Each structure stands twice: as C-alpha cells, then as structure tokens.
Amino acid sequence: TRYDKYAIIYRAAVVLNAVIAWSKRLSDMP
C-alpha cells in the first residue's frame, strides 16, 4: 500500500540520521 512506502522511507531516514549522528560522535572522540 501507499502507507508501506512512507513507512519504509521514514524508517530509512531515521536509521540514516542515527548512523550519521553516531559517526559524528565517534569522530569527535579522541
């Protein structure tokens, strides 16, 4: 359904943001 596509996109965006934030936090560590 159309909802499923939005759910997949939403999940992908959340995961992507989490990975970016995590990698930024890792790169900030000495």
Biopython code that builds the backbone (N, CA, C, O; Angstrom):
import numpy as np
from Bio.PDB.StructureBuilder import StructureBuilder

atoms = [
    (1, "THR", "N", (0.832, -1.202, 0.000)),
    (1, "THR", "CA", (0.000, 0.000, 0.000)),
    (1, "THR", "C", (0.866, 1.252, 0.000)),
    (1, "THR", "O", (2.087, 1.173, 0.136)),
    (2, "ARG", "N", (0.236, 2.388, -0.151)),
    (2, "ARG", "CA", (0.986, 3.643, -0.168)),
    (2, "ARG", "C", (1.611, 3.902, 1.204)),
    (2, "ARG", "O", (2.699, 4.470, 1.303)),
    (3, "TYR", "N", (0.915, 3.483, 2.253)),
    (3, "TYR", "CA", (1.433, 3.692, 3.608)),
    (3, "TYR", "C", (2.751, 2.963, 3.828)),
    (3, "TYR", "O", (3.659, 3.480, 4.479)),
    (4, "ASP", "N", (2.846, 1.753, 3.277)),
    (4, "ASP", "CA", (4.065, 0.963, 3.469)),
    (4, "ASP", "C", (5.277, 1.694, 2.917)),
    (4, "ASP", "O", (6.347, 1.685, 3.525)),
    (5, "LYS", "N", (5.106, 2.328, 1.762)),
    (5, "LYS", "CA", (6.239, 3.040, 1.156)),
    (5, "LYS", "C", (6.696, 4.169, 2.074)),
    (5, "LYS", "O", (7.894, 4.372, 2.271)),
    (6, "TYR", "N", (5.724, 4.907, 2.640)),
    (6, "TYR", "CA", (6.093, 6.005, 3.535)),
    (6, "TYR", "C", (6.768, 5.466, 4.795)),
    (6, "TYR", "O", (7.707, 6.074, 5.308)),
    (7, "ALA", "N", (6.290, 4.328, 5.289)),
    (7, "ALA", "CA", (6.880, 3.742, 6.493)),
    (7, "ALA", "C", (8.327, 3.347, 6.229)),
    (7, "ALA", "O", (9.194, 3.549, 7.079)),
    (8, "ILE", "N", (8.588, 2.786, 5.052)),
    (8, "ILE", "CA", (9.951, 2.383, 4.700)),
    (8, "ILE", "C", (10.846, 3.614, 4.585)),
    (8, "ILE", "O", (11.969, 3.621, 5.089)),
    (9, "ILE", "N", (10.345, 4.653, 3.921)),
    (9, "ILE", "CA", (11.135, 5.881, 3.759)),
    (9, "ILE", "C", (11.406, 6.501, 5.128)),
    (9, "ILE", "O", (12.517, 6.957, 5.398)),
    (10, "TYR", "N", (10.385, 6.516, 5.995)),
    (10, "TYR", "CA", (10.543, 7.105, 7.322)),
    (10, "TYR", "C", (11.587, 6.332, 8.120)),
    (10, "TYR", "O", (12.449, 6.926, 8.768)),
    (11, "ARG", "N", (11.505, 5.004, 8.069)),
    (11, "ARG", "CA", (12.482, 4.189, 8.802)),
    (11, "ARG", "C", (13.879, 4.407, 8.259)),
    (11, "ARG", "O", (14.839, 4.511, 9.022)),
    (12, "ALA", "N", (13.995, 4.476, 6.944)),
    (12, "ALA", "CA", (15.310, 4.680, 6.331)),
    (12, "ALA", "C", (15.890, 6.016, 6.771)),
    (12, "ALA", "O", (17.083, 6.109, 7.058)),
    (13, "ALA", "N", (15.055, 7.054, 6.828)),
    (13, "ALA", "CA", (15.533, 8.377, 7.238)),
    (13, "ALA", "C", (15.986, 8.350, 8.691)),
    (13, "ALA", "O", (17.013, 8.936, 9.032)),
    (14, "VAL", "N", (15.232, 7.678, 9.543)),
    (14, "VAL", "CA", (15.589, 7.603, 10.964)),
    (14, "VAL", "C", (16.913, 6.864, 11.138)),
    (14, "VAL", "O", (17.786, 7.307, 11.884)),
    (15, "VAL", "N", (17.055, 5.737, 10.446)),
    (15, "VAL", "CA", (18.292, 4.955, 10.546)),
    (15, "VAL", "C", (19.463, 5.766, 10.023)),
    (15, "VAL", "O", (20.542, 5.771, 10.614)),
    (16, "LEU", "N", (19.241, 6.456, 8.902)),
    (16, "LEU", "CA", (20.315, 7.254, 8.309)),
    (16, "LEU", "C", (20.754, 8.346, 9.286)),
    (16, "LEU", "O", (21.949, 8.566, 9.482)),
    (17, "ASN", "N", (19.782, 9.025, 9.896)),
    (17, "ASN", "CA", (20.125, 10.072, 10.865)),
    (17, "ASN", "C", (20.886, 9.492, 12.050)),
    (17, "ASN", "O", (21.837, 10.103, 12.537)),
    (18, "ALA", "N", (20.474, 8.324, 12.513)),
    (18, "ALA", "CA", (21.149, 7.705, 13.655)),
    (18, "ALA", "C", (22.591, 7.356, 13.304)),
    (18, "ALA", "O", (23.499, 7.573, 14.106)),
    (19, "VAL", "N", (22.799, 6.818, 12.109)),
    (19, "VAL", "CA", (24.154, 6.450, 11.685)),
    (19, "VAL", "C", (25.030, 7.693, 11.564)),
    (19, "VAL", "O", (26.185, 7.689, 11.987)),
    (20, "ILE", "N", (24.477, 8.750, 10.988)),
    (20, "ILE", "CA", (25.255, 9.988, 10.817)),
    (20, "ILE", "C", (25.607, 10.572, 12.186)),
    (20, "ILE", "O", (26.750, 10.968, 12.414)),
    (21, "ALA", "N", (24.642, 10.629, 13.090)),
    (21, "ALA", "CA", (24.897, 11.174, 14.424)),
    (21, "ALA", "C", (25.923, 10.311, 15.153)),
    (21, "ALA", "O", (26.798, 10.831, 15.845)),
    (22, "TRP", "N", (25.814, 8.982, 14.997)),
    (22, "TRP", "CA", (26.739, 8.062, 15.662)),
    (22, "TRP", "C", (28.149, 8.237, 15.118)),
    (22, "TRP", "O", (29.110, 8.266, 15.887)),
    (23, "SER", "N", (28.282, 8.353, 13.818)),
    (23, "SER", "CA", (29.612, 8.507, 13.215)),
    (23, "SER", "C", (30.211, 9.857, 13.602)),
    (23, "SER", "O", (31.420, 9.972, 13.802)),
    (24, "LYS", "N", (29.357, 10.879, 13.707)),
    (24, "LYS", "CA", (29.865, 12.195, 14.131)),
    (24, "LYS", "C", (30.375, 12.108, 15.561)),
    (24, "LYS", "O", (31.426, 12.660, 15.884)),
    (25, "ARG", "N", (29.632, 11.415, 16.419)),
    (25, "ARG", "CA", (30.044, 11.284, 17.815)),
    (25, "ARG", "C", (31.351, 10.499, 17.897)),
    (25, "ARG", "O", (32.226, 10.822, 18.701)),
    (26, "LEU", "N", (31.480, 9.472, 17.066)),
    (26, "LEU", "CA", (32.714, 8.680, 17.063)),
    (26, "LEU", "C", (33.886, 9.533, 16.602)),
    (26, "LEU", "O", (34.964, 9.471, 17.192)),
    (27, "SER", "N", (33.690, 10.324, 15.562)),
    (27, "SER", "CA", (34.784, 11.138, 15.025)),
    (27, "SER", "C", (35.161, 12.236, 16.010)),
    (27, "SER", "O", (36.293, 12.721, 15.994)),
    (28, "ASP", "N", (34.217, 12.637, 16.875)),
    (28, "ASP", "CA", (34.525, 13.669, 17.869)),
    (28, "ASP", "C", (35.404, 13.113, 18.983)),
    (28, "ASP", "O", (36.143, 13.861, 19.623)),
    (29, "MET", "N", (35.329, 11.815, 19.214)),
    (29, "MET", "CA", (36.133, 11.210, 20.273)),
    (29, "MET", "C", (37.600, 11.175, 19.854)),
    (29, "MET", "O", (37.910, 10.972, 18.680)),
    (30, "PRO", "N", (38.503, 11.374, 20.819)),
    (30, "PRO", "CA", (39.938, 11.366, 20.510)),
    (30, "PRO", "C", (40.451, 9.970, 20.170)),
    (30, "PRO", "O", (41.637, 9.800, 19.888)),
]
sb = StructureBuilder()
sb.init_structure("model")
sb.init_model(0)
sb.init_chain("A")
sb.init_seg("    ")
for serial, (resi, resn, name, xyz) in enumerate(atoms, 1):
    if name == "N":
        sb.init_residue(resn, " ", resi, " ")
    sb.init_atom(name, np.array(xyz, "f"), 0.0, 1.0, " ", f" {name:<3s}", serial, name[0])
structure = sb.get_structure()
